[in-house]
Amino acid sequence: MKEIHPEHVGDAVVLEQFRREVELWIALGNHPNIVNVQNVSLNSETHAPFFLMEYVAPDDAGRVTLADHMQGSPAWPRIARWIVQCCDGLAFAESNGIRCHRDLKPGNILITQNGTAKVGDFGLAVFKGLGRAARQRGGIEKTVVGSPWYMAPEQFQDPLATDARSDVYALGVILYEVAAGRLPFVPSGPDQGYWGLLDAHCNQAPPPITFSALWPIIERCLAKRQGDRYQSYSDLRVALNTRLVEVGHPHVARAQNVAETASDLNNRGGGLKSLGRPEEALTCFRQAVLMDPSFAKGWSNLGACLLDLGHAEESVQCYDRALSIDATLGFAWIAKGNQHYESCCTRGANWAIRRCCRVVSSVSLSRSRREQRRYPVRD
C-alpha cells in the first residue's frame, strides 16, 4: 500500500503529485511485467489518500527485488532475462501513454516467486503527448528527479528531453552493475556526491568491461547522446535476446497479457471516480457487471456512481441487485437508507440502516450505528 503521510495530507503539492501518480497507474492498465494497482481512495473523510498494489511475495531466501537477487555474483544471463521482461513491461507502458519511467533501478524491479520481473514505482514517470511548452509549465515534468546513480545525462541537464532512451540508459547501468560487480560511476569522495555523479554521467566514459559478453550492449546503452543508444525498449530487448541465444540460453518469450477481469474494471472505475472522472468510472462499472452479472460489489459501485451523476432511480435498482447477490454489503444498505431519508421515507431509511447493523461485521457495525444516529426516526 502507498499512502500520503498524515503530516502531508493538507499539502496541496503532495496531494497533486499523489493524484498524478494515481492517474499514471490507471493509464497503465494490467501487464504481467508491471506491478498492477488494485484499489484507489483519494477522497475519504476517514483516512489518508492511498492506493493498493498487487502483492509480490518474497522467495524462500527472502528476496523480492532485483537488488536482492543481485547480491553476491549472480549469473548475468538470469538478470538479462529479467531486463528483457522489463523491456516488455515498459514498452506496454509506453503504448499506454507513458513517455519515460525516470526511476529504473534494481530496487524498483520486483521478481515474483515464479521468476517474473515486474517494473514498479511509476511515481516519477511522465506522460507522452505534451508539447514542450506545456511540459515547461508543469512541475515535476521539468524537475531533475530520479536516482543519480542510474540517471541518463539528459535527466540531469534537460529533464524535458527524457524519453524511452533515458530508461534504456538506466537499464544499461543495471546491466553494467551485474557484469562488473560495481556501478559504472561512483563519486570519489563524500564531497562529490550528486555533483560528482552528474559530471561522470554527462562527461566521463564508463570503465570498459571487455571481458563481459554484455559489454557491447552495455556500451551502447550508456552512450551520452540519446541518438547513439538503442532507440526503443524493443531494440534493447532484441539485442539481449540475441546475445542470450548466442551463448546457449533460450530466447525470452513475451508474456501473454492477461485479459482484464470484472474486478480489474471495477478497480479502475473506483480510481477514476476518486479522480473526479465519474462518466469514465460509470463506463468501467457497467462493463464490470456486464462481464460478471453476479459481481455484487460491481453493482454496488455502479449504484454509487449513478447516484453521484443524479440517476437516483437506476441507482436504487443497482443497490437492490447488489443486495440480492450479497445481503452483507453494508455500504449498499447505508446508501439505500440515505436515499430513503432524502426522499422523506425516514422509516425506510431506519429499516435499511438497522438491516445493515444486523448483517455486517463488527467494524462495519460501528460505522452503521454512527450512520443510524444521523437519521433519527421522526414521528
C-alpha positions as CSV (number, residue, x, y, z in Angstrom):
1,M,0.0,0.0,0.0
2,K,1.2,3.5,-0.8
3,E,-0.4,6.4,1.1
4,I,0.3,10.0,2.0
5,H,1.8,10.5,5.4
6,P,-0.8,12.2,7.7
7,E,1.6,15.1,8.1
8,H,1.3,15.9,4.4
9,V,-2.5,15.3,3.8
10,G,-3.1,19.0,3.7
11,D,-0.2,19.8,1.4
12,A,-1.6,20.7,-2.0
13,V,1.7,20.0,-3.8
14,V,1.9,16.5,-2.3
15,L,-1.7,15.8,-3.0
16,E,-1.4,16.8,-6.6
17,Q,1.7,14.7,-7.0
18,F,-0.1,11.7,-5.5
19,R,-3.1,12.3,-7.7
20,R,-0.8,12.4,-10.7
21,E,0.7,9.1,-9.8
22,V,-2.7,7.5,-9.5
23,E,-3.6,8.8,-13.0
24,L,-0.4,7.2,-14.3
25,W,-1.2,3.9,-12.7
26,I,-4.7,3.9,-14.1
27,A,-3.4,4.8,-17.6
28,L,-1.0,1.8,-17.4
29,G,-3.6,-0.9,-17.3
30,N,-2.6,-4.5,-16.5
31,H,0.5,-6.3,-17.8
32,P,2.4,-9.3,-16.4
33,N,5.7,-7.3,-16.2
34,I,4.2,-4.3,-14.4
35,V,3.2,-4.1,-10.7
36,N,-0.6,-3.5,-11.0
37,V,-2.7,-1.2,-8.9
38,Q,-5.8,-2.9,-7.4
39,N,-7.6,-0.2,-5.4
40,V,-7.6,3.6,-5.1
41,S,-9.0,6.0,-2.5
42,L,-8.4,9.7,-2.7
43,N,-11.4,11.4,-1.1
44,S,-12.2,9.6,2.1
45,E,-13.1,11.5,5.2
46,T,-11.7,8.7,7.5
47,H,-8.2,8.0,6.1
48,A,-5.4,9.5,4.1
49,P,-5.3,9.0,0.3
50,F,-3.8,5.7,-0.7
51,F,-3.7,3.1,-3.4
52,L,-3.1,-0.7,-3.1
53,M,-0.8,-2.5,-5.4
54,E,-0.5,-6.2,-6.1
55,Y,1.5,-8.1,-3.5
56,V,4.7,-9.7,-4.8
57,A,5.8,-12.3,-2.2
58,P,9.5,-13.0,-1.5
59,D,11.1,-16.2,-2.4
60,D,12.3,-18.8,0.1
61,A,15.5,-16.8,0.6
62,G,13.5,-13.6,1.3
63,R,14.4,-12.0,-2.0
64,V,11.7,-9.8,-3.7
65,T,13.6,-7.1,-5.6
66,L,16.2,-7.3,-8.4
67,A,18.5,-5.6,-5.9
68,D,18.1,-8.6,-3.6
69,H,18.9,-11.0,-6.4
70,M,22.0,-9.0,-7.4
71,Q,23.6,-9.7,-4.1
72,G,26.7,-11.9,-4.5
73,S,27.7,-12.7,-8.0
74,P,24.6,-13.6,-10.0
75,A,25.0,-15.1,-13.5
76,W,24.4,-12.4,-16.0
77,P,22.0,-14.4,-18.2
78,R,19.5,-14.7,-15.4
79,I,19.5,-10.9,-14.9
80,A,19.5,-10.2,-18.6
81,R,16.3,-12.3,-19.0
82,W,14.6,-10.2,-16.3
83,I,15.8,-7.0,-18.1
84,V,14.1,-8.4,-21.3
85,Q,10.9,-8.8,-19.4
86,C,11.3,-5.2,-18.0
87,C,11.6,-4.0,-21.6
88,D,8.2,-5.7,-22.4
89,G,6.5,-4.1,-19.4
90,L,8.0,-0.6,-20.3
91,A,7.0,-1.0,-24.0
92,F,3.4,-1.7,-22.8
93,A,3.5,1.3,-20.6
94,E,4.8,3.4,-23.5
95,S,1.9,2.2,-25.6
96,N,-0.5,3.4,-22.9
97,G,0.9,6.9,-22.9
98,I,3.9,6.8,-20.5
99,R,6.9,8.6,-22.1
100,C,9.5,7.7,-19.5
101,H,9.7,5.9,-16.2
102,R,12.7,8.0,-14.9
103,D,13.5,5.9,-11.9
104,L,14.6,2.5,-13.1
105,K,16.9,0.8,-10.6
106,P,17.2,-2.6,-9.0
107,G,15.0,-1.7,-6.0
108,N,12.1,-0.7,-8.3
109,I,12.0,-4.1,-10.2
110,L,10.3,-6.9,-8.3
111,I,10.8,-10.6,-9.0
112,T,7.9,-13.0,-8.4
113,Q,8.3,-16.4,-6.9
114,N,7.9,-17.9,-10.4
115,G,10.7,-15.8,-11.7
116,T,8.8,-13.0,-13.5
117,A,10.2,-9.4,-13.4
118,K,7.7,-6.6,-12.7
119,V,8.5,-2.9,-13.0
120,G,7.1,-0.9,-10.1
121,D,7.1,2.7,-8.7
122,F,5.9,4.8,-11.6
123,G,5.8,7.8,-9.3
124,L,8.3,9.9,-11.3
125,A,7.1,8.8,-14.7
126,V,5.8,11.3,-17.3
127,F,3.1,11.2,-19.9
128,K,3.6,11.4,-23.6
129,G,1.7,13.8,-25.8
130,L,2.5,17.0,-24.1
131,G,4.2,19.7,-26.2
132,R,7.4,21.1,-24.8
133,A,5.7,24.4,-23.9
134,A,3.1,22.5,-21.9
135,R,5.7,20.5,-20.2
136,Q,7.6,23.6,-19.3
137,R,4.6,24.8,-17.4
138,G,4.4,21.6,-15.4
139,G,6.1,21.0,-12.1
140,I,7.7,17.5,-11.9
141,E,7.9,17.3,-15.7
142,K,10.8,19.8,-15.7
143,T,12.3,18.9,-12.4
144,V,15.6,16.9,-12.1
145,V,14.3,13.7,-10.3
146,G,15.4,10.1,-10.1
147,S,18.2,8.1,-8.6
148,P,21.5,9.8,-9.6
149,W,23.5,6.5,-9.9
150,Y,21.1,5.4,-12.7
151,M,20.2,8.7,-14.4
152,A,21.0,9.5,-18.1
153,P,22.8,12.7,-18.9
154,E,19.7,14.4,-20.2
155,Q,17.9,13.6,-17.0
156,F,20.4,15.8,-15.2
157,Q,20.7,18.5,-17.9
158,D,17.3,18.7,-19.6
159,P,14.5,16.8,-17.9
160,L,12.0,17.7,-20.6
161,A,14.1,15.7,-23.1
162,T,13.7,12.4,-21.3
163,D,12.1,9.5,-23.1
164,A,12.4,5.7,-23.5
165,R,16.1,6.1,-24.4
166,S,16.7,7.6,-20.9
167,D,15.2,4.4,-19.4
168,V,17.5,2.4,-21.8
169,Y,20.4,4.2,-20.2
170,A,19.2,3.2,-16.7
171,L,18.8,-0.4,-17.7
172,G,22.4,-0.3,-19.1
173,V,23.6,0.9,-15.7
174,I,21.9,-2.1,-14.1
175,L,23.5,-4.5,-16.7
176,Y,26.9,-2.9,-16.0
177,E,26.4,-3.4,-12.3
178,V,25.7,-7.1,-12.8
179,A,28.5,-7.7,-15.3
180,A,31.2,-5.7,-13.4
181,G,30.0,-6.2,-9.8
182,R,30.0,-2.4,-9.3
183,L,28.3,0.7,-10.6
184,P,30.0,2.4,-13.6
185,F,30.2,5.8,-11.8
186,V,30.8,6.2,-8.1
187,P,31.8,9.6,-6.5
188,S,35.4,9.6,-5.5
189,G,34.7,11.2,-2.1
190,P,31.8,12.3,0.2
191,D,32.2,15.8,-1.0
192,Q,31.5,14.7,-4.6
193,G,28.0,13.3,-4.1
194,Y,25.4,14.4,-6.6
195,W,27.6,16.8,-8.5
196,G,30.3,14.1,-8.9
197,L,27.6,11.8,-10.4
198,L,26.3,14.5,-12.7
199,D,29.8,15.1,-14.1
200,A,30.5,11.4,-14.5
201,H,27.3,10.5,-16.3
202,C,27.4,13.6,-18.5
203,N,31.2,13.7,-19.3
204,Q,33.0,10.5,-18.4
205,A,33.2,7.2,-20.2
206,P,32.4,4.2,-18.0
207,P,35.4,1.9,-17.3
208,P,35.2,-0.7,-20.1
209,I,34.5,-4.3,-19.1
210,T,35.6,-6.0,-22.3
211,F,35.7,-9.4,-20.5
212,S,31.9,-9.4,-20.4
213,A,29.7,-10.8,-23.2
214,L,27.3,-8.0,-22.4
215,W,29.8,-5.1,-22.9
216,P,28.9,-4.2,-26.5
217,I,25.2,-3.9,-25.4
218,I,26.1,-2.0,-22.2
219,E,28.4,0.4,-24.0
220,R,25.6,1.3,-26.5
221,C,23.0,1.7,-23.7
222,L,25.4,4.1,-21.8
223,A,26.1,6.4,-24.8
224,K,26.0,10.0,-23.8
225,R,23.8,11.1,-26.8
226,Q,20.3,9.7,-26.9
227,G,20.6,9.1,-30.6
228,D,23.6,6.7,-30.1
229,R,21.7,4.4,-27.8
230,Y,19.1,1.7,-28.6
231,Q,16.2,3.7,-29.8
232,S,13.5,1.8,-28.1
233,Y,12.8,-0.8,-25.4
234,S,12.2,-3.3,-28.2
235,D,15.6,-2.6,-29.7
236,L,17.3,-3.4,-26.4
237,R,15.1,-6.5,-26.0
238,V,16.2,-7.9,-29.4
239,A,19.9,-7.2,-28.6
240,L,19.7,-9.0,-25.2
241,N,17.7,-11.9,-26.6
242,T,20.2,-12.3,-29.5
243,R,23.1,-12.4,-27.1
244,L,21.4,-14.9,-24.8
245,V,20.8,-17.3,-27.7
246,E,24.4,-16.8,-28.9
247,V,25.8,-18.1,-25.6
248,G,23.4,-21.0,-25.5
249,H,20.5,-19.7,-23.4
250,P,16.8,-19.9,-24.5
251,H,15.1,-17.0,-26.1
252,V,12.9,-15.0,-23.7
253,A,9.3,-15.2,-25.0
254,R,6.9,-12.3,-24.5
255,A,4.5,-12.8,-21.6
256,Q,0.9,-13.3,-22.6
257,N,-1.1,-10.3,-21.3
258,V,-3.9,-11.5,-19.0
259,A,-7.4,-10.4,-20.1
260,E,-9.0,-7.7,-17.9
261,T,-11.4,-9.1,-15.4
262,A,-14.6,-7.7,-13.9
263,S,-12.6,-6.9,-10.7
264,D,-10.0,-5.1,-12.7
265,L,-12.7,-2.9,-14.4
266,N,-14.3,-2.3,-11.0
267,N,-10.9,-1.2,-9.5
268,R,-10.3,1.1,-12.5
269,G,-13.7,2.6,-12.1
270,G,-13.1,3.3,-8.4
271,G,-9.8,5.0,-9.3
272,L,-11.5,7.2,-12.0
273,K,-14.3,8.1,-9.6
274,S,-11.7,9.1,-6.9
275,L,-10.0,11.3,-9.6
276,G,-13.3,13.1,-10.3
277,R,-14.0,11.4,-13.6
278,P,-17.4,9.8,-12.9
279,E,-18.5,9.4,-16.5
280,E,-15.4,7.3,-17.3
281,A,-15.9,5.4,-14.0
282,L,-19.5,4.7,-14.9
283,T,-18.4,3.0,-18.2
284,C,-16.0,0.8,-16.2
285,F,-18.6,-0.2,-13.7
286,R,-21.1,-1.0,-16.4
287,Q,-18.5,-3.1,-18.2
288,A,-17.7,-4.9,-15.0
289,V,-21.3,-6.1,-14.3
290,L,-21.9,-6.9,-17.9
291,M,-18.8,-9.2,-17.8
292,D,-19.9,-10.7,-14.5
293,P,-23.6,-10.2,-13.6
294,S,-23.0,-11.9,-10.2
295,F,-20.4,-9.3,-9.1
296,A,-22.2,-7.7,-6.1
297,K,-19.5,-5.0,-5.4
298,G,-19.6,-4.0,-9.1
299,W,-23.4,-3.4,-8.8
300,S,-23.0,-1.5,-5.6
301,N,-20.3,0.7,-7.1
302,L,-22.3,1.2,-10.2
303,G,-25.2,2.4,-8.0
304,A,-23.0,4.8,-6.1
305,C,-21.7,6.3,-9.4
306,L,-25.2,6.6,-10.8
307,L,-26.3,8.4,-7.7
308,D,-23.4,10.9,-8.0
309,L,-24.5,11.6,-11.5
310,G,-28.1,12.2,-10.5
311,H,-29.7,8.9,-11.6
312,A,-31.3,8.0,-8.3
313,E,-33.9,5.6,-9.6
314,E,-31.4,3.5,-11.5
315,S,-29.1,3.7,-8.6
316,V,-31.6,2.1,-6.2
317,Q,-32.1,-0.7,-8.8
318,C,-28.3,-1.4,-8.8
319,Y,-28.2,-1.5,-5.0
320,D,-31.1,-3.9,-4.9
321,R,-29.3,-6.1,-7.4
322,A,-26.2,-6.0,-5.3
323,L,-28.0,-6.9,-2.1
324,S,-29.9,-9.7,-3.9
325,I,-26.5,-11.3,-4.6
326,D,-24.8,-10.4,-1.3
327,A,-27.0,-9.2,1.6
328,T,-23.9,-8.4,3.7
329,L,-22.9,-5.4,1.7
330,G,-23.1,-2.7,4.4
331,F,-22.3,0.1,2.1
332,A,-25.3,-0.8,-0.1
333,W,-27.7,-0.9,2.9
334,I,-26.4,2.5,4.1
335,A,-26.8,4.0,0.6
336,K,-30.3,2.8,0.4
337,G,-31.0,4.2,3.8
338,N,-29.6,7.6,2.7
339,Q,-31.8,7.6,-0.4
340,H,-34.9,6.7,1.6
341,Y,-34.1,9.5,4.1
342,E,-33.6,12.1,1.3
343,S,-36.9,11.1,-0.2
344,C,-38.5,11.7,3.3
345,C,-39.1,8.0,3.8
346,T,-37.5,8.0,7.2
347,R,-38.8,4.7,8.4
348,G,-37.5,3.1,5.3
349,A,-34.1,4.7,6.0
350,N,-34.0,3.3,9.5
351,W,-35.1,-0.1,8.3
352,A,-32.2,-0.2,5.9
353,I,-29.7,1.0,8.4
354,R,-30.9,-1.5,11.0
355,R,-30.7,-4.3,8.4
356,C,-27.1,-3.2,7.8
357,C,-26.4,-3.4,11.5
358,R,-27.6,-7.0,11.6
359,V,-25.6,-8.3,8.7
360,V,-22.3,-6.6,8.5
361,S,-19.1,-7.3,10.6
362,S,-18.3,-5.6,13.8
363,V,-16.2,-3.0,12.0
364,S,-19.0,-2.1,9.6
365,L,-21.5,-2.3,12.5
366,S,-19.8,0.6,14.3
367,R,-19.9,2.7,11.2
368,S,-23.5,1.7,10.6
369,R,-24.6,2.8,14.1
370,R,-22.9,6.2,13.5
371,E,-25.0,6.5,10.3
372,Q,-28.1,5.5,12.2
373,R,-27.7,8.3,14.7
374,R,-27.5,10.7,11.7
375,Y,-31.1,9.7,10.7
376,P,-33.3,9.6,13.9
377,V,-36.9,8.3,13.5
378,R,-39.4,11.1,13.0
379,D,-43.0,10.9,14.3
